Amino acid sequence: MFYLILALYGIIILTFILMFSFIIYHFVRYSTNVSLNKILLPIFILVSILLLFSNIFLFFSVNWTALLSKLFFN
């Protein structure tokens, strides 16, 4: 059961990375104000990477075995 949750989480992470790439591409390609883009792009990248790593850390800090056993066997 844990591997199913891990696979579904992998799909979520892959979707996040694809959306992140899509936003970065459009930020770079279609920016009207280049000087503002030089400020906002690193901030966006930094915040997105911090959110991704905090999400991964919190996902793996959950005791999935205990949680699933309480949900399905009680």
Buried (B, 14 or more C-beta within 10 A) or exposed (E): EEEEBEEEBEEEBEEBEEEBEEBBEEBEEEBEEEEEBEEEBEEBBEEBEEEBEEBEEEBEEEEEEEEBEEEEEE
